[in-house]
Amino acid sequence: MQLFTPLDQVSTPTVPTDAAAHYLNRKPQTLLAWACGKRAGPIQPVRVNGRLAWPVDKIRKVLTGS
């Protein structure tokens, strides 16, 4: 079982897919479907060195509803 830093303590601008899925209470496969356009999701990732990175500020907005 992987442990994740609480979202309010994350200081990086993005997190990897597994962490974003944890914070959003979704499976990583769901986020990957959002990323490839198979299903529209509330957040779109950015690519950093060819890898998906999920913006922490947008995750927080989704979770707070603002």
C-alpha positions as CSV (number, residue, x, y, z in Angstrom):
1,M,0.0,0.0,0.0
2,Q,1.4,3.3,-1.1
3,L,1.2,6.3,1.3
4,F,0.5,9.7,-0.1
5,T,1.2,13.1,1.4
6,P,-2.0,14.8,2.4
7,L,-3.2,17.1,-0.4
8,D,-3.0,20.2,1.8
9,Q,0.7,19.5,2.3
10,V,1.6,19.0,-1.3
11,S,4.0,21.7,-2.4
12,T,4.6,20.7,-6.0
13,P,2.5,22.2,-8.8
14,T,1.6,18.7,-10.2
15,V,1.3,15.1,-9.0
16,P,1.6,11.8,-10.9
17,T,-1.5,9.9,-12.0
18,D,-1.5,7.5,-9.0
19,A,-1.5,10.3,-6.5
20,A,-4.1,12.3,-8.4
21,A,-6.3,9.2,-8.5
22,H,-5.9,8.8,-4.8
23,Y,-6.9,12.4,-4.0
24,L,-9.9,12.2,-6.4
25,N,-11.0,8.8,-5.1
26,R,-10.8,7.3,-8.6
27,K,-8.9,4.5,-10.2
28,P,-5.8,5.5,-12.2
29,Q,-7.4,4.0,-15.3
30,T,-10.2,6.5,-15.0
31,L,-7.7,9.4,-15.1
32,L,-5.9,7.8,-18.0
33,A,-9.3,7.7,-19.9
34,W,-9.8,11.4,-19.1
35,A,-6.3,12.1,-20.4
36,C,-6.7,10.3,-23.8
37,G,-10.2,11.8,-24.4
38,K,-12.2,8.6,-24.1
39,R,-14.2,10.2,-21.3
40,A,-14.3,13.9,-20.5
41,G,-13.1,14.5,-17.0
42,P,-13.1,17.6,-14.8
43,I,-9.3,17.9,-15.0
44,Q,-6.9,17.5,-17.9
45,P,-3.2,16.7,-17.3
46,V,-0.1,18.3,-18.6
47,R,2.8,16.4,-20.0
48,V,6.1,16.7,-18.2
49,N,9.0,14.9,-20.0
50,G,6.4,12.7,-21.7
51,R,4.6,11.7,-18.5
52,L,1.2,12.8,-17.3
53,A,1.2,15.3,-14.5
54,W,-2.0,16.5,-12.8
55,P,-2.2,20.1,-11.6
56,V,-2.7,20.2,-7.8
57,D,-4.6,23.5,-7.9
58,K,-7.2,22.0,-10.2
59,I,-7.5,18.9,-8.0
60,R,-8.2,21.2,-5.1
61,K,-10.8,23.1,-7.1
62,V,-12.6,19.9,-8.0
63,L,-12.6,18.7,-4.4
64,T,-13.8,22.0,-3.0
65,G,-16.4,22.6,-5.7
66,S,-15.1,26.0,-6.6
